[in-house]
Amino acid sequence: MNNLNAEQSAFFAQIAALAFVNPFSREREQAELLALNLKRKVVSAAGRRQLLIEKLDSRLLEVSGQSGFDIRRYEGKTQEMMHLAWLVKIIYAYQARFDDFIKAQQQAGDKVLELPFARTIVEESERAGFTQQQTAHTIALLFQLQRAFRFIDEAVSGSSDAMVDIRKRLWNNIFTFNPAWYLNYLCRRMEDFSLLLLGETGTGKSLVAKAVGCSGYIPFDVAARRFAESFTASFKAINLSQYSTGVLESELFGHKKGAFTGAIDNHPGLFAKCSKHGSVFIDEIGDIDIPIQVKLLNVLQDRMYSPVGSYEQRRFEGRVISATNRSIEQLMEAGQFRKDFYYRLCSDVITFPNLRERIRQNPDELRELIAGLLHRVIETPEAELVDRIETRIREAVPSTYHWPGNVRELEQCIRRICITGNYQGQALPTVNRADTSMFQSDAGGNYPTAEQLLQNYCRFLYDQHHSYETVARIAGLDRRTVKKYIDLDEYKNF
């Protein structure tokens, strides 16, 4: 067995520790500098990666000789440390190629592509003494690590403390705070850990849900040189506020042919469409009625469900991600949201800051967001264009502006400035306390009912915000109730 001296053990321990450092934390850079014995940041992240690969290769040659690295020469804790050091080496060496493969798989969609460099990794791992099973697991982990890093980085921009914390939280949600636990026990069991996303409309919850949902562990088949499925097929989403209660049950659980009038064929629901390696995203979870909450609770508890009109029990093996812009606490206090259902949804709860808070924490956040949002329209926006748009926004929008639509509103603000050169934000709704006409009786002496007043109030808010979701949040109502009140022709007569 190979024995390492104290200096060699210290170096490889530092490298092994890199496998456990969150890449979105400020500690990551410090850990890489420490491993490279650099006092301060003198090179870019890509430069540090290349230096680490070179130093690792040199040290592995030093302890292994010309025969090459072989994990079987080590045992016990030393073997565990060297295994992790090897994993870090492979991560850095193949990061760019995995990133290219992710782009290719995105273009191919649900068709599973062959991993073009699989043979190279397999041969390298076999020479290092790893079994085929270990190699398959390593490739699956490398693919997952790069997907998670790429998708979180794309979905969550900004350098304010709040957004730095969000990126760290999301990484830990995928790999847990202790990657050793994940590596050894949990990578194939994350479907048991639900995620609840909270925050105002427009803060990016849907983007984040997709980033997490597309970053799950997907097994790799060494013989076929393919993953079990495409990550593009591993994420299924539904917005509950779009459906009535009757239709919603069918969309979630599916229905059997003949289950109700119009059910002319079997229909697979959301849970049936999700693979065991995938995730379902249930948006506007705060808008659903109690009977549907009970059915969803059973899925989360027992992993079993039945399509509408069928007694057949089916198993759901994916992960559940949910989101709402409403206060779950208030809904539970009002008896509109079951507490036992909430406690099944909240293995982890991440609350998103609004745009006002982000800009307050870091005024430079606005420029970073402008650059990122412009990238969706222009592949490589020039700094001059970013400068001009930022200047125009700061001229047109007061520094105290409340940004009710959050990042979604900012994106449209940028587009409108590109088209018209100007943007006028939404004024805060105000009520003239002296105007009591809405409370007065009509010619027949009839006063408006409470429901009529509520309908008037919803319409008033909608005229200010032009958003059902915003009205629902302000009024503390279900979105479907708000939509019903606003769409009623009768409101014109009130």
C-alpha positions in Angstrom: 0.0 0.0 0.0 1.2 3.5 -0.8 1.9 5.7 2.2 1.8 9.5 1.9 4.1 11.7 3.9 2.7 14.5 6.0 3.1 17.2 3.3 1.5 15.0 0.6 -1.4 14.1 2.9 -2.0 17.8 3.7 -2.1 18.6 0.0 -4.5 15.9 -1.0 -6.7 16.6 2.0 -7.0 20.2 0.7 -7.9 18.9 -2.8 -10.4 16.4 -1.4 -12.0 19.2 0.6 -12.8 21.1 -2.6 -15.3 18.4 -3.5 -17.3 19.6 -0.4 -17.2 23.4 -0.9 -20.2 25.1 -2.4 -19.1 26.7 -5.7 -21.4 29.7 -5.1 -19.9 30.4 -1.7 -17.2 32.9 -1.2 -15.3 30.2 0.6 -14.8 28.3 -2.7 -12.3 30.8 -4.1 -10.4 30.8 -0.8 -10.2 27.0 -0.8 -8.8 26.9 -4.3 -6.2 29.6 -3.5 -5.2 27.7 -0.4 -4.7 24.5 -2.4 -2.5 26.5 -4.9 -0.7 28.2 -2.1 -1.6 31.6 -3.4 -2.0 34.5 -1.0 -4.5 36.5 -3.0 -6.6 36.4 -6.1 -4.1 36.8 -9.0 -5.8 34.6 -11.6 -9.4 34.0 -12.9 -11.5 31.1 -12.0 -10.6 29.4 -15.3 -7.0 30.1 -14.6 -7.2 28.6 -11.1 -8.9 25.5 -12.5 -6.0 25.0 -15.0 -3.4 25.5 -12.3 -5.1 23.0 -10.1 -5.3 20.4 -12.9 -1.5 20.8 -13.5 -0.6 20.7 -9.8 -2.8 17.6 -9.2 -1.3 15.8 -12.2 2.2 16.6 -10.9 1.4 15.4 -7.4 -0.3 12.3 -8.6 2.8 11.5 -10.7 4.9 12.1 -7.6 3.1 9.6 -5.4 2.3 7.1 -8.1 5.3 7.0 -10.4 5.3 6.1 -14.0 2.8 3.2 -13.4 0.1 5.8 -12.8 -2.5 6.5 -10.2 -4.3 3.4 -8.8 -6.9 3.8 -6.1 -6.3 0.1 -5.0 -2.9 1.1 -3.6 -4.6 2.9 -0.8 -6.9 1.8 2.0 -9.1 3.2 4.7 -9.3 6.9 5.2 -6.4 7.5 2.8 -8.3 5.7 0.1 -11.4 7.9 0.7 -9.3 11.0 0.5 -7.5 10.0 -2.7 -10.9 9.0 -4.2 -12.2 12.5 -3.6 -9.0 14.0 -4.9 -9.4 12.0 -8.1 -13.0 13.1 -8.4 -11.9 16.8 -8.1 -9.3 16.2 -10.8 -11.9 14.7 -13.2 -14.4 17.5 -12.4 -11.9 20.2 -13.4 -10.5 18.3 -16.4 -13.9 17.5 -18.0 -15.9 20.6 -16.9 -15.8 22.3 -20.3 -16.7 19.2 -22.3 -19.6 18.4 -20.0 -20.8 22.0 -20.5 -20.7 21.5 -24.3 -22.6 18.3 -23.9 -25.3 20.0 -21.9 -25.8 22.6 -24.7 -26.0 19.8 -27.3 -28.6 17.9 -25.2 -30.7 21.0 -24.8 -30.8 21.4 -28.6 -31.7 17.7 -29.0 -34.5 17.9 -26.5 -35.9 14.6 -25.1 -33.8 12.5 -27.4 -31.0 11.0 -25.3 -27.6 11.7 -26.9 -24.5 9.5 -26.6 -21.8 11.1 -24.4 -19.0 11.7 -26.9 -16.1 11.5 -24.5 -17.5 8.6 -22.4 -14.9 6.1 -23.6 -12.1 8.4 -22.6 -13.4 8.8 -19.0 -14.1 5.1 -18.7 -10.6 4.1 -19.9 -9.0 6.6 -17.6 -11.0 5.4 -14.6 -10.3 1.8 -15.3 -6.5 2.5 -15.4 -7.0 4.2 -12.0 -8.5 1.0 -10.6 -12.1 2.0 -10.4 -14.9 -0.6 -11.1 -17.4 0.0 -14.0 -20.1 0.7 -11.4 -17.9 3.3 -9.7 -17.1 4.9 -13.1 -20.8 5.0 -14.0 -21.6 6.7 -10.7 -18.8 9.2 -11.2 -19.9 10.2 -14.7 -23.5 10.6 -13.5 -22.2 12.9 -10.6 -20.0 14.9 -13.0 -22.9 15.5 -15.3 -25.2 16.5 -12.4 -22.6 18.9 -10.9 -22.1 20.7 -14.2 -25.9 20.9 -14.9 -26.6 22.3 -11.4 -23.8 24.9 -11.6 -24.9 26.0 -15.1 -28.6 26.1 -14.4 -28.4 27.9 -11.1 -25.9 30.4 -12.5 -28.3 31.1 -15.4 -31.5 31.3 -13.2 -30.1 33.4 -10.4 -28.2 36.6 -11.2 -27.0 39.4 -9.0 -24.3 39.9 -6.3 -26.4 41.2 -3.5 -26.1 39.2 -0.2 -29.6 37.9 -0.7 -28.9 36.5 -4.2 -25.5 35.0 -3.1 -27.4 33.2 -0.3 -30.1 32.0 -2.7 -27.5 30.4 -5.0 -25.8 28.7 -2.1 -29.2 27.5 -0.8 -30.1 26.0 -4.1 -26.8 24.2 -4.5 -27.3 22.7 -1.0 -30.9 21.8 -1.9 -29.6 19.7 -4.8 -26.5 18.2 -3.1 -27.3 18.8 0.6 -25.1 20.8 2.9 -22.9 17.7 3.4 -21.9 16.3 0.0 -20.4 13.2 1.7 -23.9 12.3 2.8 -25.2 12.9 -0.7 -22.4 11.0 -2.3 -22.8 7.9 -0.1 -26.4 7.8 0.7 -28.8 10.3 -0.8 -28.1 10.9 -4.5 -30.7 8.4 -5.5 -33.2 9.4 -2.8 -33.7 13.1 -3.2 -37.3 12.5 -4.3 -38.1 12.2 -0.6 -37.1 15.9 -0.1 -39.7 18.4 -1.3 -38.9 22.1 -2.0 -41.2 25.1 -1.4 -40.4 28.4 -3.1 -41.9 31.6 -1.6 -41.8 35.1 -2.9 -43.7 37.9 -4.8 -44.8 37.5 -8.4 -41.9 38.1 -10.8 -39.0 37.2 -8.5 -38.0 34.2 -10.6 -39.5 31.2 -8.7 -40.4 29.4 -11.9 -36.9 29.7 -13.4 -35.4 28.4 -10.2 -37.8 25.5 -10.0 -36.7 24.5 -13.5 -33.1 24.9 -12.6 -33.5 22.5 -9.7 -35.8 20.1 -11.6 -33.3 19.7 -14.4 -30.4 19.1 -12.1 -31.3 15.8 -10.6 -29.2 12.7 -10.5 -29.6 10.7 -13.8 -27.9 7.2 -13.9 -25.3 6.6 -16.7 -25.1 3.3 -18.7 -21.4 2.6 -19.4 -22.2 0.0 -22.1 -24.6 2.3 -24.1 -22.6 5.4 -23.2 -25.8 7.2 -22.6 -27.7 8.6 -19.6 -31.0 7.0 -18.6 -32.9 10.0 -19.9 -32.5 13.5 -21.1 -32.6 16.1 -18.4 -35.0 18.1 -20.6 -37.6 15.4 -20.0 -37.1 15.2 -16.3 -39.0 18.4 -15.4 -42.8 18.7 -15.6 -44.7 21.8 -14.5 -48.3 22.9 -13.9 -49.8 26.2 -12.8 -52.8 25.4 -10.6 -54.5 28.7 -10.9 -55.1 28.0 -14.6 -57.6 25.2 -13.9 -61.0 24.8 -12.2 -61.1 22.2 -9.4 -62.7 19.5 -11.6 -60.2 19.9 -14.5 -57.3 20.3 -12.1 -57.8 16.9 -10.6 -57.6 15.3 -14.0 -54.5 17.4 -14.9 -52.7 16.2 -11.8 -53.7 12.6 -11.5 -55.0 11.8 -15.0 -58.3 10.2 -15.8 -59.7 7.0 -17.2 -61.7 6.9 -20.4 -65.4 7.4 -19.6 -64.7 8.8 -16.1 -66.9 11.9 -16.9 -68.6 13.5 -19.9 -66.0 14.3 -22.5 -63.4 11.8 -21.2 -63.2 10.1 -24.6 -59.7 8.6 -23.9 -57.3 7.8 -21.1 -55.4 10.9 -20.0 -52.1 10.7 -18.2 -51.7 13.4 -15.5 -48.7 15.4 -14.3 -47.5 12.6 -12.0 -47.7 9.9 -14.6 -45.7 12.0 -17.0 -42.8 12.5 -14.5 -40.1 9.9 -14.5 -38.5 8.5 -11.4 -35.4 10.7 -12.1 -37.5 13.8 -12.5 -39.4 16.5 -10.7 -42.8 18.0 -10.9 -43.3 21.8 -10.3 -46.7 22.8 -8.8 -47.0 26.6 -9.1 -49.5 28.6 -7.2 -49.8 25.9 -4.6 -51.6 28.4 -2.3 -54.6 28.6 -4.7 -55.9 25.1 -4.5 -59.0 23.9 -2.6 -58.8 21.6 0.4 -60.0 18.4 -1.4 -57.1 18.7 -3.8 -54.7 19.4 -1.0 -55.8 16.1 0.6 -55.2 14.2 -2.5 -51.8 15.8 -3.0 -51.0 15.1 0.7 -51.6 11.4 0.0 -49.2 11.4 -2.9 -46.5 13.0 -0.8 -47.1 10.7 2.1 -47.7 7.3 0.4 -46.3 8.0 -3.1 -49.6 6.5 -4.4 -52.4 8.0 -6.4 -55.4 7.0 -8.6 -56.5 8.5 -11.9 -60.0 10.0 -11.9 -62.6 7.3 -12.5 -60.2 4.5 -11.6 -59.3 2.4 -8.5 -55.9 1.5 -9.9 -53.1 2.6 -7.6 -50.1 4.1 -9.3 -46.8 5.0 -7.8 -45.1 8.4 -8.2 -41.3 8.3 -7.8 -40.3 11.9 -8.7 -39.6 14.9 -6.6 -42.1 17.7 -5.8 -41.2 21.4 -6.1 -44.0 23.9 -5.3 -44.3 27.7 -5.2 -46.7 30.4 -4.2 -46.7 34.2 -3.9 -49.2 34.1 -1.1 -48.6 33.9 2.7 -48.8 30.3 3.7 -49.1 31.3 7.3 -52.1 33.5 6.7 -53.8 30.8 4.6 -53.3 28.2 7.4 -54.6 30.7 10.0 -57.7 31.2 7.8 -58.2 27.5 7.4 -57.6 27.6 3.7 -54.3 25.6 3.8 -53.9 22.3 5.7 -51.0 22.3 8.1 -50.2 18.7 7.5 -50.0 19.4 3.8 -47.6 22.3 4.4 -45.3 20.1 6.5 -45.1 17.6 3.6 -44.1 20.4 1.2 -41.4 22.0 3.3 -38.4 19.7 3.5 -36.7 22.9 2.4 -38.2 26.4 2.1 -36.5 29.1 0.1 -37.9 32.7 0.2 -37.0 35.0 -2.7 -36.2 38.7 -2.1 -38.1 41.2 -4.1 -36.3 43.6 -6.5 -36.6 46.5 -4.1 -34.7 44.7 -1.4 -32.0 43.5 -3.8 -31.4 47.0 -5.1 -31.4 48.4 -1.6 -28.8 45.8 -0.5 -26.6 46.5 -3.6 -27.3 49.4 -6.0 -25.1 47.7 -8.6 -27.6 44.9 -8.7 -29.6 46.9 -11.2 -26.8 47.1 -13.8 -26.0 43.3 -13.4 -29.7 42.5 -14.0 -29.9 44.8 -17.0 -26.9 43.0 -18.6 -28.3 39.6 -17.8 -31.8 40.4 -19.1 -30.4 42.1 -22.3 -28.5 38.8 -23.0 -31.9 37.2 -23.6 -32.4 39.6 -26.5 -28.9 40.3 -27.7 -26.4 37.4 -27.4 -23.5 39.7 -26.4 -24.7 43.1 -25.3 -22.0 45.8 -25.4 -21.2 47.7 -22.2 -22.2 51.0 -23.8 -25.7 49.7 -24.4 -26.0 48.5 -20.9 -24.8 51.9 -19.6 -27.3 53.8 -21.7 -30.2 51.7 -20.6 -29.2 51.9 -17.0 -28.9 55.7 -17.3 -32.3 55.9 -18.9 -34.0 53.7 -16.2 -32.5 55.8 -13.4 -33.7 59.0 -15.1 -37.2 57.6 -15.8 -37.8 55.6 -12.6 -37.5 57.2 -9.1 -35.0 55.6 -6.8 -37.9 54.9 -4.4 -39.9 53.0 -7.1 -41.5 49.9 -5.6 -41.1 47.6 -8.7 -44.4 45.7 -8.1 -43.6 43.3 -10.9 -40.1 42.7 -9.7 -37.6 41.2 -12.2 -40.3 40.4 -14.7 -41.3 44.1 -14.7 -37.7 45.1 -15.1 -37.3 42.9 -18.2 -40.3 44.6 -19.8 -39.0 48.0 -18.7 -35.8 47.3 -20.6 -37.7 46.1 -23.7 -39.9 49.2 -23.6 -36.9 51.5 -23.3 -35.3 49.7 -26.3 -38.5 50.5 -28.3 -39.7 53.8 -27.0 -36.8 55.2 -25.1 -38.9 55.7 -22.0 -40.7 53.9 -19.2 -43.3 54.9 -16.7 -43.7 52.7 -13.7 -47.0 51.8 -12.0 -48.2 54.3 -9.4 -49.0 53.0 -6.0 -52.8 52.6 -5.6 -54.3 55.4 -3.6 -57.8 55.8 -2.3 -59.5 59.2 -1.9 -60.8 58.9 1.7 -63.3 61.7 0.9 -64.8 59.7 -1.9 -67.6 57.6 -0.4 -69.6 57.1 -3.6 -68.8 53.4 -3.8 -70.5 53.0 -0.4 -73.7 55.0 -1.1 -77.1 53.6 -1.9 -78.6 53.7 -5.3 -81.9 55.4 -6.3 -83.9 52.7 -4.7 -82.1 53.1 -1.4 -80.2 49.8 -1.8 -76.6 49.7 -0.5 -74.0 47.6 -2.1 -73.4 44.2 -0.6 -70.0 43.1 0.8 -69.5 41.0 -2.3 -70.2 43.9 -4.6 -67.7 46.1 -2.6 -65.1 43.3 -3.0 -65.7 43.1 -6.7 -65.3 46.9 -7.0 -62.1 46.7 -5.0 -60.7 44.0 -7.2 -61.5 46.0 -10.3 -59.9 49.1 -8.8 -56.7 47.2 -8.0 -56.7 45.5 -11.5 -56.9 48.9 -13.2 -53.8 49.9 -11.2 -51.7 46.8 -11.7 -53.2 44.8 -14.7 -52.3 41.5 -13.0 -54.6 39.0 -11.5 -51.7 37.7 -9.3 -50.9 41.1 -7.9 -54.5 41.8 -7.1 -54.8 38.4 -5.4 -51.7 39.1 -3.3 -52.8 42.6 -2.3 -56.4 41.6 -1.5 -55.5 38.3 0.1 -57.8 36.4 -2.2 -57.5 33.3 -4.4 -56.4 34.2 -7.9 -59.4 32.4 -9.4 -61.8 34.4 -7.2 -60.1 37.6 -8.3 -60.4 36.6 -12.0 -64.1 35.8 -11.5 -64.8 39.1 -9.9 -62.9 41.1 -12.6 -64.3 39.2 -15.5 -67.9 39.6 -14.4 -69.9 41.8 -16.7 -72.0 42.9 -13.7 -69.2 45.0 -12.2 -70.1 47.7 -14.7 -73.5 48.1 -13.0 -72.1 48.6 -9.5 
